[in-house]
Amino acid sequence: MLNLIGSTSIAAALLGALVVTVTGIVGGFTRKPGLIRAARYGSYFVFAAMSTAFISMEIALLSHDFSVSYVAQVGSRETPTYYTAISLWSSLEGSILFWGWILSAYGALVAFVNRKSDSRLIPFAHGVMGFVGLFFYGLLTGPANPFGTVFPVPANGPGPNPLLQNHPLMGLHPPMLYFGYVGLTVPFAFAIGALLSGKVDDEWIRVTRRWTVAAWAFLSVGIVGGAWWSYEVLGWGGYWAWDPVENASFLPWLTATAFLHSVMVQERRGMLKLWNLSLIIGTFLLTLFGTFLTRSGILDSVHAFTEGVIGPLFLAFIALLMLVSLVLIAWRSDRLHSPGSLDAVVSRESMFILNNLLFVAFTFTVLLGTTFPLIVEAVNGNRVSVGPPYFNMVSIPIGVLLLFLMGVGPALPWRRTTPEKMKRTFLVPAVVGLAAGLFGFVLGTRSFWPLVTFTFAGFVTATIVEEFRKGISARRRIAGVSAPVALGQILTRNNRRYGGYIVHAGIVVIIVALALSGTYRFEREVTLRRGELMQLGDYGIMFDELWAEEQEQRFVVGSTFSIFHKGDDAGTMRPRMNYYPNSQQPIATPAVRSTLKEDLYLTLMAFDEAEGSHATVRAIVNPAVPWLWIGGMIVALGAILAVMPQRSSGRPAVSAAEIAEEEESAGLVDEPAAVTV
């Protein structure tokens, strides 16, 4: 029964997507209200159909209905309920079903939010999202059908990939990436809608700003969550290996970040129309390219799903969208000329343009390193690898320059500035930055790039603090309120700007944590006998015992170590190896002891199987790693603030014009428009 319900629902969604595509695009050109309504209601229908399929699959997984092909592939009666539920995205067909459901949810939400809008862009956006849906729902009815029937029905299944049921973060990391990936369909759809309608001004940017920031935030949290998962599960002590599939999620993040900066230049100065359209189209194509990498079977990765026919279909769809986009840009090229121009080299818009060029260069270098082995193998059959040394060599200088621009760009005024204002703006941050670099040197840092990173991080932090200080000071002058009230007012009435500053602060925290953990990390791998103590920095690590435990879905061999910090008892740690029935190799689960200063990270590498008298352990001291996750939370907080509606409160103590003039002179608003306090 669930096979029939699920398959029928997906077929209905495919038909609904076809209706949305046709009525949306035709309705956009003809402006017939009936067609536009049909596109909107069709979006609701597609969401209802895909939700039915989604719920049916979850019921099949949780009830262990092995007559459903996907359940027979990834299900198991022994798998805990939590991992059974999230196994929906543990393999190819389920992940595409999840993608399709999220796409339908975005489509319905766009339809609902804009149900009263008379913008010419809306029906075209419905049509484009419907067209994207046609591809994914077509996959689900064909080569990626998760509701196939299995006969005879097996009594049990193999369960999901052991790596994907070894840590609770699998319930966070993939969904966040999916919501980010699929969320970027919305600005892409409106960009194509702008080209189809000929309205290539900044309306499509205003309509999609919050959608883009939300998708970017989901993608950011997904990337940080993936690093955390890798750190907690794989047992290698690292969090980012420049794995091709890690890169696949990083590439659209880079271009989306560039887009979020460059759209401000278009909104303020009317510049970069073609650039912004190209950036968001390229960003969406990179999300599809990342999906192609993970589902084509051409990569050897713990993240990759192998399915021969899916890869070529994705590649063909990417090529089709790229061709259509280029044709539309050529068609509207006469309307894409920007009226604005750079008035000075030293200005906010010029810094944003430089920022964009660096982000695109970053994207190109990562894309080249990711695809180069595939290109070489396709050309001459040779297998080559591009590892962390290449990526670190090219990414660190670009990343450090971007860090510097993070402090310079937002602090500069639009159009032009004066030497006196430059001195007032950057004197204190420059001193703070130099002090931070000197502090790093005193602590023993001698490597060039970490010292530069600490210097620029101090500089950026000082500029952020100064911007908040100016905002609070201006609000106190014009409204006569206390500092905490002034802070609340600037956060709620100019949340886009200050949310961006909080995001920048989170990025600074992450970059500093990366520099510290990369510079001061140290490790040892030793074999200890029971009762033997090893020393690692301030830590003493004593091997106590081996133990074993039979769990429902796996067999666990663990070890207990007593930990001493500076001679004091600091508790115990229990790294283990997990043996799954469908895995030939054990899955190591490290033990991590976290403080705000550092992590102590233990991985059980080997043990005496006969008597349990000794064990080999890799012990790592990872400085500042917890701040990676804290920085990710700060980024998420800033993004949430940036997408919140701007609020007004009460009657102004002074006129709106006076408030606008005061804040514009302090550089606190993007536009010198009337403001309601």
Secondary structure, DSSP 8 states (H G I E B T S, - for coil): -HHHHHHHHHHHHHHHHHHHHHHHHHHHHH--HHHHHHHHHHHHHHHHHHHHHHHHHHHHHHTT-TTBHHHHHH--TTS-HHHHHHGGGSSHHHHHHHHHHHHHHHHHHHHHHTTT---THHHHHHHHHHHHHHHHHHHHHTTT-TT-B-SS--S----S-GGGGS-GGGGTHHHHHHHHHHHTHHHHHHHHHHHHHT--SSHHHHHHHHHHHHHHHHHHHHHHHHHHHHHHHS-SS-S----HHHHHHHHHHHHHHHHHHHHHHHHHHS--HHHHHHHHHHHHHHHHHHHHHHHSS---STT----TTHHHHHHHHHHHHHHHHHHHHHHTGGG---S---S-SSSHHHHHHHHHHHHHHHHHHHHHHHHHHHHHHHHH-------HHHHHHHHHHHHHHHHHHHHHGGGS-SS---HHHHHHHHHHHHHHHHHHHHHHHHTT---HHHHHHHHHHHHHHHHHHHHHHHHHHHHHHHH---HHHHHHHHHHHSHHHHHHHHHHHHHHHHHHHHHHHHHH-EEEEEEEETT-EEEETTEEEEEEEEEEEE-SS-EEEEEEEEEEETTEEEEEE--EEEE-TT-SS-EEE-EEEE-SSEEEEEEEEEE-TTT--EEEEEEEEEETTHHHHHHHHHHHHHHHHHHS-----S--SS-HHHHHHHHHHTT--SS------
